[in-house]
Amino acid sequence: MDDRTREYLRGRFGDYYRDTSLSPPPGANEREWGHIPWTPGSGTTMVRHQSLLDLGNLEAFFRETAPRHAYFSAARYDDPGVSTMGKKGWRRADLVFDLDADHLPSVDPEAATYAEMLAACKDALQRLLVFLEDDFGFENLQIVFSGGRGYHVHVRDEAVLELDSEARREIVDYVRAIDLDVDGLIRTEQERGTTKRVLRTEGGWGRRVHEALVEYADDLRELDEDDALDRLRELDGIGEGRAKTILGAFRRNPDAVREGNLEAGGPGVRRLVSALCAQVTADRTAPVDEPVTTDTHRLIRVPGTLHGGSGLEVCRIPRTELDAFDPLVDAVPDRFTGRTIAITCAEETTVELNGDAVMVEAGTNTVPEYVGVFLMARGDASKAPER
Amino acid sequence: MDSLYARYPFFEAAREAVAGADVSLPALVAADAPAVERGRERVERALRSGTTASETPDAYDAKAELLSYPIARILVSLLESNAAVEKYASAEAATAADRIRADLDREDTLRSTDEVSLELSDVLREFDLDDAVRPAVPAAGGGSRDGGPGPAGPRASRSARDPEWFRIDVAPYLRLSDPDWGDRWRLVNRELRDGAVRIDRADLERCLERAVRSRVLEGLPFEFAADDGIGSDLEAHVADLRRLLDERATVGGFDVVVPELFPPCMRNLIDKAEREAALSPPESLALMAFLTAIGMSPDEIVAFCADTSLDAEGIRYQTEYLRDEAGAQYPPPTCETLSAYGICHNEDDHWQVAGDPLAYYEARLADAEDVVDWRDRNDVAEAT
């Protein structure tokens, strides 16, 4: 990045912060703060181990420093400004989840457009929220667009703040279905001397598989006999005999399936449950980035600040506005929408932002400022002199 | 009340009773009161046998029993060994868990007035879990649904046939369980919904055991000022316990499994289990401690006991407790202790050879020639 571009961005980030009131996180004075300044050269040196006291007035700090990137710790400490982790005195930490397009199995970062990546990430976020809200029953959630390639969720329910790293790993493994014991989804119950195999329907992955099974059984009952048997035989390990047993049981006693009772379905039911389980886990897991959640000393972007690699706002998204949220529109800072600027691009490109697709040619262009800031922050353009 | 505190001296109210009573621990120590001897026994039994229950419970009144707990905490702190502190806390927790189970299982009608009255709701309240744990009441027609709020443990709903289910909030569940306890303890394999995990009574009791362990560990080890008089008054006891610690640390170390050379008491226990007879808790503890101490892994012990009345889950549960993080083991009880439980009968006058099963086995191994490890025999059998 050349000096002109860097000075321009730093100046405009400063202007942004002059207009913006940051609302600090709870316990801001117990957190470690860090930032990456607009320094010349390619190096990105983070200034960290700072307390709020070191920064002084938060808003004045942002106005004057206008950092390229800004972070605070998920953790709260006795003494956040001390330079070694061991001496900070860890007290508690928000439970943080990070969904990043780079980690989504469904996204090829080489081929997908920025908009496609963010859409896939938002789908994953919705799946994550189902776990956090329905399974875990968390109530104090803050959803944040990272300004880059994904989303963060900060959970601040009192009960989770003191969980250690191992407990947080259990939560990650739960939402990613890691080490899920498929056979264990079926439990054997003793009833008057006879055993009965039942699905664990009272929550967790068992409940999800059970929902899929009920739906599958309903679908089968809609089909005629031959189609239903064919559909069952598509599954690994299910031949004609087992298919007939399963279908017979589903037709004879639909309530048994609804109650999770698998006994009448014969040995093929286990295969059916495994197949449905594979499908359910593939469709419903949320591929969160594990180390972010398990590292209880992690630094995370400050909501309300600008992302130095995109010029987009790291924005909090109220839960009720999530469905309608479009990062490529809603995260464009108002400060950068009022005027055009001159930039120089090496290659032609198209930028989809703020509801428009803007064509940029190789050479010098005059573009809406937010497009120019976006390309310059990404390193795809440099500032051209205004005529 | 005293008898409840004597049984559960780590309860907050017991601590307050000690603080409020007109006794000074240094004075007790200086006078070598019965509580001091019992405190020493608590630590010794914890290190030797994984329990803190007295071998001679009638020798101590409730007050001595209660006061022996803070004395034991001082003693174990003076040992200056983290392994000893951990072992001690685990032993207090295991003993408490046995007592909680016994006190809760006892039918109300059979209780005499001088016996301790304890409800599950008391234990939950003690650990601030009364809001976090709720009974899950089975619904009519299969499946189950949540019960209403309120303290857990309505005895009326318990029947011998139905397992009793609870729902525990997920954060305390994670705090009081350990994914290393086995696959079914992993959160991913649990029925989690609306912030709570469904667990049965046995699992809840295991979580409570962990809660006791954490409570006992709080504040341990104490720091003593160099000139603290209590340390010098307890010097003789500490020296005994430290010797025990050293001695125990050097036992074992052999890693060869030759069932033919096992001491008679262990052979008896294996024979009994092979006849499909249930072993009593001290019997199975003695056997598991022995098998663990000679270097067998939980998997190997499960395989070794495949044709016995011992179930795999129970074996894993017990052996996990017997292994400590440093890789050392709880030593099995001595022959003398075993004889108190009716397990060792000094067969062939073997106390002349050695006073504990490990030393006896070690001596027989040293005398034997051409031994083939049972595990190697097993491998051969599987390969053919």
Interface residues (C-beta under 8 A of the other chain):
Chain A: D134 D135 F136 G137 F138 D157 A159 V160 E162 L163 E166 A167 R169 E170 I171 D173 Y174 A177 I178 D179 L180 D181 G184 Q190 V198 R200 T201 E202 G203 G204 W205 G206 R207 E259 G260 N261
Chain B: A136 G141 G142 G143 S144 R161 D169 V170 A171 P172 L174 R175 P179 D183 R184 R186 L187 V188 N189 R190 E191 L192 R193 D194 G195 A196 V197 R198
